[in-house]
Amino acid sequence: MTALDAVAAARPSPGALARRPRPARAGTLSACLTFGRRALLRIRRTPVQLFDVAVHPVVFTVMFTYLFGGAVGGSTGRYVGYLVPGILVMTLLVTTATTGAALSVDVASGVYDRFRTLSIRPVAPLVGALLGDVVRYLLASAVVVGLGLALGFRPGGGVVGVAAAVLLVVAFSVSLSWVWTALALLMRSPGAVLGVTQAALYPLSFFSNVFITPATLPGPLRAFVDVNPVTHLVTAARELMAGALPGRQIGWILVACVALTAVFAPLSVRLLRTR
């Protein structure tokens, strides 16, 4: 027997291959969790992604507390209680900008072209990436609240009020991330996506009630602050942490979350299919 005959004899027949059960298609939940794990592994391998989560809230909280606390709030102790909910909102909203930038990197490198060849739902890679972002949002929230407690912040709502405020802000951040996801699939340039998101988020954050009360602002600027969605989110977070239940504010925010997700999530999936 020659070497070729031995190889042919060892090779399984087509009938044997046909009798093997075909692997089942991965379920949507399983695929989403797998891509969520991928997002977390990327954070572990490139911890610089946590830079904005760890450094941004510390710098802004310490700087504004000790530079402007006495002038704005009368004392640093009183001002930190006003500032922490605002910093929580600002930090998480700014952190959402990296969602679109990271997706744009994957798109530019061809990773999502490989994902499209897999037998999975097109939405799975997008949802998985957002699941990884939720972990980053929770880490950022822990940094903000922990630093606030160290500086003297004592929320009247206790653990329940703080947890409710964090969940509300995280929910809004996830829905806003769908906007940057769609933007990333349209622009396909990480630098351009990051520039557009920061150009939108920083003005909305600074021209709000994050740092000062709107009553001290001039008329036209105060009118903008009053209709700014960030203002309503900060107000709801402050009242929840104080132990109150801002039903009207929470209702508007939840409506905004549903509207953003309902519009931009299907749009993102469609853009991913047609790109």
N, C-alpha and C positions, 0 to 999 in steps of 0.2 A: 504493500500500500504506500502510495506516495504521500508527501506532506499535504498536497492539495486535497487528496481523498480524505485524509484524517480531519482536516478542517471542515470539509463538507459534511462528514459524518457527525461531527460535534455540534454543527450548527442546528438550532431547533427548526423544525419544519413549520411551514406557514400555518398548518392546522393547529399546532401547539400554541402559536402566538394568538390565533383567533379565539382559542378557548379561554384565554386570560381575561378576567373581568376588566372592563374599562374603568379607569379612576373616575370617581364621581366629581361633578363640577363643584368647585368651592362655593359655599353659600355666601350671600352678601355680607352677613355679619362676620363670618370667619375671615373673609377677604379684607374687610374694613379693619378688623383687629390686627391682621397681619401687617397691613400698611401702617397702622398706628405704631406697631412695634418697630417697624423700619424707621419711622420718624424719631422714635426715642433712641434708637441705636445711633442715628446720625448726631443727635445731641451729645451722646456719650463720647463719640469719636471726635467731635469738633465742639468742645465745651465753650468755644468763643461765642457760640450762639446764645449762651446764657449771659453774655455781657450786658445787654440792654435790660435783662431781668434783674440782675444783681446790682449794677452800678447806677443805672438811671434813677430808680426811686430813692436810693440813698443820697445821691447828690442833690436832687431837687428838694427832698424833705429836710435835710440838714441845712441847706443853703437858705431856703425860704423861712424856715423856723427861726433861725438865729439872725438872719439879716433883716427880716421884715416882721417878725413875730411881735416885737414890742410896738412897732409903729402901727401895724394893721389890727392886731388882736388885743393890744394892751399889755400882753405878757406872752412869753413863749409857751407857757403852760396852757393858756386858753387858746392860743392860735393853733397849736398842734392838733387839738381836738377838731378844729375846723378844717385843717389842712389835710389830714390823713385820708378821709374819704375822697377828696379831690385828687390827691396823688394816686390813690388806688385806681380811679377811673382813667386818669391821664396815662399812667404806666401801662395798663392793659390795652388801651386804645393804640398807643404808640407801638406796643409789642406786636399788634396785629399786622403792622407793615411788613414784618419779616415773613409773614405767610405768603404773600404774593411774590416777594423776592426769591424765596426758596423754591417755590413752584416754577418761577421763571427760569431758574438755574437748571432744574430738571428737564424742562421743556427744551431749552437751548442745547443741552447735552445729549438729547435723544432718548433719555430714560423713559419718558412717557410714550414714545413710539414703541418701545418694547412692551410696555404695559398694555398697549392696545392689542397686541397679539395674544394676550392671555385670555383664557376662557373665564372671565370675571365680568361683573357689572362695571361699566365705565365710571360710575360714581365712587367705587370702592377706593381707588387711590386718593381721590380728593377728600373723602370723609376720613380716611386713615390719617392723612396729613393734619386734618383739623383735630383729630383725637390727640395726636402728639402735641399740637399747640395748646390744647386744654391743660395739659400737664405744665407747660411753660406758664400759662396764665395763673394756675394755682400756685406755682412757685413764686411768681412775682407778687401775688397777693400775700403770701406768707412773709415775704421780705418787707413789704410795706407795713402790714399790721404789726409784725414783730418789732420793726424799728420804731413805729409810733408808740407802742407800749414801752419801749426802752426810754423814749423821750418824755413820757408822762401821759400819754393818751389813755383815757379810761372811758371806754364806751358805755353809755347807760343801758344799751340793749344787751350787753353781755355777749356771751359766745353765740347765742342764737341770732341776735341782731347782726353781729359781724358776719356770721356764716350766710345769712340771708342777703346781705349787701354784696358779699363776694360772689355768690351764685348769680345774682342779678347782673352784675357787671360782666361776669364770665359769659353769661348767655348773650348779652348784647355784643360782646367782643367776637364770639363765634359767628353770629349772624353778620357782623361787619366784615369778618374774614372772607365770607363768600363774595363780597364786592371786590376785594383785592385779588381773589382767585380768578374771577372773570377778567379783571384788568390784566393780570399776568398772562392769561391765554390770548388776550388781544394784542398786547404790546411785545411780549416775548423778549424783553430786555431787562435783566435784573436791576441795572442802574436806573433805567427810566421808571420802572415800577416803584422802586424805593423812593425816587425823587417825587413822584406824583403823590404817593401816600403820605409822605412827610409834609409835603406842601399843603395837603388837605387837613391832616390831623393836628399839626402844631397850632395853626391859627384857631381851629375850633377849640382846642384845649386852653389856649391862653386867653381868648376872648370868650370866657365863660366865668362861672363862679367858682372855679377851682381854687384860686388864690385870694380873691377879695369878694365882697358882697356887691351885687349889681347896683345897689342904691348909691354907691359912691361914684358911679360912672356918668359921663355926660349923656344927654338924651339919645342921640342916634346910636351910640355904641351900646347903651343899655337896652335899646329896642332889639338889637341883634343878639345880645346875650340872652334876652328873655325867650327868644325863639330857637336858640341854639339847642340841639338835642343833647349835647354834652351837659348843659346846665341842668336839664331835667334828670339826667342820669345821676349827676353828682348830688342833686337835692334828694333824690330817692335814697341814695346810699347813705347820706348823712342822717336822714330821718330813721332809717332802719337801724343804723348803728346807735342812734340815740334812744331806741326803744319804741319809736312810733311806727305807725303803719300808713305810709303814703299811698293809699289805694289808687287815687287818680294818676299819680306819677307812674306807679308800677304798671297800671293798665296801659298807658300810652307807650311805655317802654316795651312791654310784651307785644303790643300791636306792631311796633317798629321792628322787633325781632322777627316776627312772623312774616311781615311784608318783605324785609330784606332777604330772608331765606327763600321765600316763595318765588321771588323774582330772580335772584342771582344764582341760586343753586341749580335750577334747571338750565339757566343760561350757560353756566360753567360747564355742565355736562355736554350741552350741545356744542359748545366751542371746542371741547376736547375731542368730540367725535369727528368734527368737520375740519380740524386744523391739518 
